[in-house]
Amino acid sequence: MQRRFYDYLIISFKGLAMGAADAVPGVSGGTIAFISGIYEELITTISNINTHLLKILFKEGIKPFWKQLNGNFILALLTGIIISFVSFMKLAKHLLEHHPVLIWSFFFGLILASIYFVGKQITKWNLGTLLTFCFGTAIAFYISKLPPLSTNNDTWFLFFSGAVAICAMILPGISGSFILIILGTYKTLSDAIHDFDLKKIVVFASGAVIGLLSFSHILKWLFKHYHNLTLAALTGFILGSLNKVWPWKKTLSWHTNSKGIETPLLQESVSPLNFEGDHQLLFAVILMILGFLTIFILEKLGSKK
């Protein structure tokens, strides 16, 4: 299908939504990609990046190479993701520090709606898909309860973090930013972007590229040979991740950095009525509904031919 400029503009807006989601620890850009109808094209496009593309570039020129690469799609999507991720990371940090209940409420509604839209892609439910769904839920729930490690500035570890986090970012339900928090490199990357530390950004990006190119082949193979089981696992991932984005939490322990600033280290979900502080229940419910409806809008955009 021949795409128009308007189509690529829509893809860029989907990229903006993916970047904003990935900037928040607990929300996956992969979920947004899936709901907006570009997930499998994204995985296929990434997995097609190989040495054969280089042969096309040197033998046939830039135009056939760009077409084979699906370059317009990548450019439009990456433009949205990068602009959104870099700008929204600062905003997300501010909102999480000053309005945590409200931002988590919006994303809770968003992820809740995602469970239905990803799950409905499964064409046949049986014992295998049910067990895979339960397994995916258990894994994501376990990850959501892991305490973060201390900050690690080692170059190779930052490279490794990029490779692991990018795999999580393209998996619906598993948050790449939360994986960075668990590994202890979220603040390192956030500071590097803020201070424009080019060395750390390049190291992280290099790990992300390696991880993305490797993992996309696995995902493409799984979709081709085990489509329903893969979707069942992804649906489970999204359900299990709800614990991480539950708006009302009780802090069990704190981490104090070298500057004496305290941040929550270990938290558990509690009822709004047992929340210590202003539960903001009315505004929280409104934002949950808005997040829920946002997914319907994205799904409608994704379903348009």
C-alpha positions as CSV (number, residue, x, y, z in Angstrom):
1,M,0.0,0.0,0.0
2,Q,1.3,3.4,-1.0
3,R,1.5,5.8,2.0
4,R,0.8,9.5,1.8
5,F,2.4,12.3,3.9
6,Y,-0.6,12.2,6.2
7,D,-0.1,8.5,6.9
8,Y,3.5,9.1,8.0
9,L,2.4,12.1,10.1
10,I,0.0,9.7,11.9
11,I,2.9,7.2,12.4
12,S,5.0,10.1,13.9
13,F,2.2,10.8,16.4
14,K,2.1,7.1,17.3
15,G,5.9,7.4,17.9
16,L,5.2,10.4,20.2
17,A,2.9,8.2,22.2
18,M,5.4,5.4,22.3
19,G,8.2,7.7,23.4
20,A,6.1,9.2,26.2
21,A,5.1,5.8,27.4
22,D,8.7,4.5,27.4
23,A,9.8,7.5,29.5
24,V,7.5,6.5,32.3
25,P,8.8,3.6,34.5
26,G,5.9,1.1,34.4
27,V,4.5,1.8,30.9
28,S,5.7,0.1,27.7
29,G,5.9,1.7,24.3
30,G,5.4,-1.7,22.9
31,T,1.8,-1.7,24.2
32,I,1.2,1.6,22.4
33,A,2.7,0.2,19.2
34,F,0.5,-2.9,19.4
35,I,-2.7,-1.1,20.1
36,S,-2.1,1.5,17.4
37,G,-1.7,-1.2,14.8
38,I,2.1,-0.9,13.9
39,Y,3.6,-3.6,16.1
40,E,4.1,-6.4,13.7
41,E,5.3,-4.0,10.9
42,L,7.8,-2.6,13.4
43,I,9.1,-6.0,14.4
44,T,9.3,-7.2,10.8
45,T,11.1,-4.0,9.7
46,I,13.7,-4.2,12.4
47,S,14.4,-7.9,11.9
48,N,14.9,-7.2,8.1
49,I,17.9,-5.1,8.9
50,N,20.9,-7.3,7.9
51,T,23.9,-7.7,5.6
52,H,21.6,-8.2,2.6
53,L,20.5,-4.6,3.0
54,L,24.1,-3.4,2.7
55,K,24.5,-5.4,-0.5
56,I,21.4,-3.7,-2.0
57,L,22.9,-0.3,-0.9
58,F,26.3,-0.9,-2.7
59,K,24.9,-2.7,-5.7
60,E,21.6,-0.9,-6.4
61,G,21.9,2.4,-4.7
62,I,20.2,4.4,-2.0
63,K,16.6,4.4,-3.3
64,P,16.2,0.6,-3.5
65,F,18.0,0.3,-0.1
66,W,15.7,2.9,1.5
67,K,12.6,1.1,0.1
68,Q,13.8,-2.4,1.3
69,L,14.6,-0.9,4.7
70,N,11.1,0.6,5.0
71,G,13.0,3.8,5.7
72,N,10.1,6.3,5.6
73,F,8.3,4.2,8.3
74,I,11.4,4.0,10.5
75,L,12.2,7.7,10.1
76,A,8.6,8.9,10.8
77,L,8.3,6.6,13.9
78,L,11.8,7.3,15.3
79,T,11.3,11.1,14.9
80,G,8.2,10.9,17.1
81,I,9.8,8.5,19.7
82,I,13.1,10.5,20.1
83,I,11.4,13.9,20.4
84,S,8.8,12.6,22.9
85,F,11.2,10.4,24.9
86,V,13.8,13.2,25.5
87,S,11.3,15.9,26.2
88,F,8.8,13.8,28.2
89,M,11.4,12.2,30.4
90,K,11.9,15.5,32.2
91,L,8.1,16.1,32.5
92,A,7.6,12.5,33.7
93,K,10.2,13.0,36.4
94,H,8.5,16.1,37.6
95,L,5.0,14.5,37.5
96,L,6.1,11.4,39.3
97,E,7.7,13.5,42.0
98,H,4.9,15.9,42.6
99,H,1.7,14.3,41.2
100,P,2.3,10.5,41.4
101,V,-1.3,9.4,42.0
102,L,-2.6,11.3,39.0
103,I,-0.1,10.2,36.4
104,W,-0.2,6.6,37.6
105,S,-4.1,6.7,37.4
106,F,-3.9,7.8,33.7
107,F,-1.5,5.1,32.8
108,F,-3.4,2.5,34.9
109,G,-6.5,3.2,32.7
110,L,-4.4,3.1,29.6
111,I,-2.9,-0.3,30.4
112,L,-6.2,-1.8,31.6
113,A,-7.8,-1.1,28.2
114,S,-4.7,-2.5,26.5
115,I,-5.4,-6.0,28.0
116,Y,-8.7,-6.2,26.1
117,F,-7.3,-5.0,22.8
118,V,-4.2,-7.2,22.8
119,G,-6.1,-10.2,24.1
120,K,-8.8,-10.0,21.4
121,Q,-6.1,-10.6,18.7
122,I,-5.9,-14.3,20.0
123,T,-7.9,-16.3,17.5
124,K,-8.2,-19.5,19.6
125,W,-8.1,-20.0,23.4
126,N,-7.1,-23.4,24.7
127,L,-5.1,-24.9,27.6
128,G,-1.8,-23.9,26.0
129,T,-2.8,-20.2,25.5
130,L,-4.3,-20.1,29.0
131,L,-1.2,-21.5,30.6
132,T,1.0,-19.1,28.6
133,F,-1.2,-16.2,29.6
134,C,-0.9,-17.1,33.3
135,F,2.9,-17.6,32.9
136,G,3.3,-14.1,31.3
137,T,1.2,-12.6,34.1
138,A,3.3,-14.2,36.8
139,I,6.6,-13.1,35.2
140,A,5.5,-9.4,34.8
141,F,4.0,-9.4,38.3
142,Y,7.3,-10.7,39.7
143,I,9.3,-8.1,37.8
144,S,7.0,-5.3,39.0
145,K,7.9,-6.2,42.6
146,L,11.7,-6.3,42.2
147,P,13.5,-3.6,44.2
148,P,15.9,-1.4,42.1
149,L,19.6,-1.8,42.3
150,S,21.9,1.0,43.3
151,T,23.1,3.4,40.5
152,N,25.7,1.8,38.3
153,N,27.9,4.0,36.0
154,D,30.1,1.3,34.5
155,T,30.4,1.7,30.7
156,W,29.8,-2.0,29.9
157,F,26.9,-2.2,32.3
158,L,25.3,0.8,30.7
159,F,25.8,-0.9,27.3
160,F,24.2,-4.1,28.7
161,S,21.3,-2.0,30.2
162,G,20.6,-0.5,26.8
163,A,20.4,-4.0,25.2
164,V,18.1,-5.3,27.9
165,A,15.9,-2.3,28.3
166,I,15.2,-1.9,24.5
167,C,14.0,-5.5,24.5
168,A,11.5,-4.7,27.3
169,M,10.5,-1.5,25.5
170,I,9.2,-3.3,22.5
171,L,7.4,-5.9,24.6
172,P,3.8,-4.9,25.4
173,G,3.4,-4.8,29.2
174,I,7.1,-4.8,30.2
175,S,8.4,-1.3,30.8
176,G,11.9,-0.5,29.5
177,S,12.3,2.4,31.9
178,F,11.3,0.2,34.9
179,I,14.0,-2.3,33.8
180,L,16.5,0.5,33.8
181,I,15.4,1.4,37.4
182,I,15.8,-2.3,38.4
183,L,19.3,-2.3,36.9
184,G,20.1,1.0,38.5
185,T,20.8,2.9,35.3
186,Y,17.6,5.0,34.9
187,K,19.0,8.0,36.7
188,T,22.4,7.6,34.9
189,L,20.6,7.8,31.5
190,S,18.3,10.6,32.7
191,D,21.2,12.7,33.9
192,A,23.2,11.9,30.7
193,I,20.2,13.2,28.5
194,H,19.8,16.3,30.8
195,D,23.5,17.1,30.7
196,F,24.0,15.9,27.1
197,D,26.7,13.5,28.1
198,L,27.4,12.2,24.6
199,K,29.7,9.4,25.6
200,K,27.1,7.8,27.9
201,I,24.3,8.4,25.4
202,V,26.3,6.7,22.6
203,V,27.2,3.7,24.8
204,F,23.5,3.2,25.9
205,A,22.3,3.7,22.3
206,S,24.8,1.1,20.9
207,G,23.6,-1.5,23.4
208,A,20.0,-0.7,22.5
209,V,20.7,-1.2,18.7
210,I,22.4,-4.5,19.3
211,G,19.7,-5.7,21.6
212,L,16.9,-4.5,19.2
213,L,18.4,-6.2,16.1
214,S,18.9,-9.5,18.0
215,F,15.6,-9.6,19.8
216,S,13.4,-8.6,16.9
217,H,14.4,-11.8,15.0
218,I,13.2,-13.9,18.0
219,L,9.9,-12.0,18.1
220,K,9.3,-12.2,14.4
221,W,9.9,-16.0,14.6
222,L,7.5,-16.3,17.5
223,F,4.8,-14.4,15.7
224,K,5.2,-16.6,12.6
225,H,5.2,-20.0,14.3
226,Y,3.4,-19.4,17.7
227,H,1.1,-16.4,17.0
228,N,-1.6,-17.2,19.6
229,L,0.8,-18.3,22.3
230,T,3.0,-15.1,21.8
231,L,-0.1,-12.9,22.0
232,A,-1.2,-14.8,25.2
233,A,2.1,-14.2,26.8
234,L,2.1,-10.5,25.8
235,T,-1.5,-10.1,27.2
236,G,-0.2,-11.7,30.4
237,F,2.7,-9.3,30.6
238,I,0.3,-6.3,30.4
239,L,-2.0,-7.8,33.1
240,G,0.9,-8.5,35.4
241,S,2.3,-5.0,35.0
242,L,-0.8,-3.4,36.5
243,N,0.7,-3.8,39.9
244,K,3.5,-1.4,39.0
245,V,1.2,1.3,37.8
246,W,-1.4,1.1,40.6
247,P,-1.7,4.7,41.8
248,W,-1.8,4.2,45.6
249,K,1.3,2.8,47.1
250,K,2.9,2.6,50.5
251,T,6.7,3.1,50.7
252,L,8.4,0.4,52.7
253,S,12.0,1.6,52.4
254,W,13.9,4.6,51.0
255,H,17.1,5.2,49.2
256,T,19.3,8.2,50.0
257,N,21.8,9.3,47.4
258,S,25.1,11.1,47.9
259,K,23.3,14.5,47.9
260,G,21.0,13.4,50.7
261,I,17.9,13.2,48.5
262,E,15.5,10.4,49.4
263,T,13.6,8.4,46.8
264,P,11.3,5.4,47.3
265,L,13.2,2.1,47.1
266,L,10.5,-0.5,47.8
267,Q,6.8,0.0,47.6
268,E,3.6,-2.0,47.9
269,S,0.1,-1.4,46.4
270,V,-2.6,-0.4,48.9
271,S,-6.3,0.6,48.9
272,P,-7.0,4.3,48.2
273,L,-8.7,4.4,51.6
274,N,-5.4,3.2,53.3
275,F,-3.2,5.6,51.3
276,E,-1.1,7.9,53.5
277,G,-1.9,11.4,52.1
278,D,-4.5,12.8,49.7
279,H,-5.8,9.9,47.7
280,Q,-7.4,12.3,45.1
281,L,-9.9,9.6,44.3
282,L,-12.2,11.6,42.1
283,F,-9.5,13.1,39.9
284,A,-7.8,9.7,39.8
285,V,-10.9,7.9,38.5
286,I,-11.4,10.6,35.9
287,L,-7.8,10.2,34.6
288,M,-8.2,6.4,34.6
289,I,-11.2,6.8,32.3
290,L,-9.3,9.3,30.1
291,G,-6.4,6.7,29.8
292,F,-8.9,4.0,29.0
293,L,-10.5,6.1,26.2
294,T,-7.0,7.0,24.9
295,I,-6.4,3.4,23.9
296,F,-9.8,3.3,22.1
297,I,-8.7,6.4,20.0
298,L,-5.3,4.8,19.3
299,E,-6.9,1.5,18.3
300,K,-9.3,3.4,16.0
301,L,-6.3,5.1,14.3
302,G,-4.5,1.8,14.0
303,S,-7.5,0.1,12.4
304,K,-7.9,2.6,9.6
305,K,-6.5,1.5,6.3
